[in-house]
Amino acid sequence: MAFKTQEDGDDVMGEINVTPLVDVMLVLLVVFIVTAPLLTNAIHVNLPKTAETAPPEDKDPVYVSVNAQGKIFIDKTEIPLASFENELKTRKLADPEIALNLNADDGVQYGIVAKVMSSIERSGISKLSVLTLSQ
């Protein structure tokens, strides 16, 4: 670190002070650490437990969630079962390579999950992952 004394003259100091830069970077790191968990799917679903498998490595999938009350969500938007298939067809037209992740609550009736999976198949979407918790 260089200190200027009266004998040094009027030389320009050519060093960059990195302390403020490090402070800003640490603040940004803390902000990202705090906000990253908030960016995940916010629908609370108790997933059934199964053996662990590797997820497919596609682009960002669309999350279809069925909560314990039988309500259906696409990402975070609630969709009635009657218009669910039409919404999927619209999304399939916009992106033919669409991939879905299905989150179904452990306590939801099997019939509702079967209807959701049937609507997914009828809409022409072939990339479907059923998410569960590993044991």
DASUL-V660198 format. One record per residue. N is the residue number from 0. RES is the residue in one small letter. PSI is psi in radians with two decimals (* if undefined). Layout:
N	RES	PSI
N	RES	PSI
This chain:
0	m	2.34
1	a	2.32
2	f	2.51
3	k	2.26
4	t	3.06
5	q	-0.40
6	e	-0.23
7	d	-0.42
8	g	-2.68
9	d	0.66
10	d	2.50
11	v	2.34
12	m	2.16
13	g	0.40
14	e	2.58
15	i	2.32
16	n	1.91
17	v	-0.10
18	t	-0.82
19	p	-0.60
20	l	-0.76
21	v	-0.69
22	d	-0.78
23	v	-0.74
24	m	-0.68
25	l	-0.67
26	v	-0.76
27	l	-0.69
28	l	-0.77
29	v	-0.71
30	v	-0.78
31	f	-0.65
32	i	-0.66
33	v	-0.68
34	t	-0.34
35	a	-0.76
36	p	-0.38
37	l	-0.23
38	l	-0.04
39	t	3.06
40	n	2.24
41	a	0.04
42	i	2.12
43	h	2.07
44	v	2.29
45	n	1.82
46	l	2.55
47	p	2.75
48	k	2.32
49	t	-3.12
50	a	2.62
51	e	2.40
52	t	2.83
53	a	2.29
54	p	2.65
55	p	2.61
56	e	1.34
57	d	-3.08
58	k	-3.11
59	d	2.11
60	p	2.87
61	v	2.33
62	y	2.17
63	v	2.13
64	s	2.47
65	v	2.00
66	n	-3.12
67	a	-0.45
68	q	-0.04
69	g	0.17
70	k	2.48
71	i	2.37
72	f	2.42
73	i	2.04
74	d	-1.90
75	k	0.18
76	t	2.20
77	e	2.31
78	i	2.24
79	p	2.63
80	l	-0.58
81	a	-0.61
82	s	0.09
83	f	-0.82
84	e	-0.72
85	n	-0.66
86	e	-0.71
87	l	-0.69
88	k	-0.69
89	t	-0.76
90	r	-0.58
91	k	-0.66
92	l	-0.65
93	a	-0.60
94	d	1.70
95	p	-0.37
96	e	0.50
97	i	2.46
98	a	2.42
99	l	2.51
100	n	2.13
101	l	2.10
102	n	1.96
103	a	2.26
104	d	2.55
105	d	-0.49
106	g	-0.02
107	v	2.60
108	q	2.45
109	y	-0.58
110	g	-0.65
111	i	-0.75
112	v	-0.68
113	a	-0.69
114	k	-0.69
115	v	-0.79
116	m	-0.61
117	s	-0.71
118	s	-0.67
119	i	-0.76
120	e	-0.76
121	r	-0.47
122	s	-0.15
123	g	0.18
124	i	2.16
125	s	-0.26
126	k	1.75
127	l	2.24
128	s	2.28
129	v	2.04
130	l	2.38
131	t	3.00
132	l	2.48
133	s	2.60
134	q	*
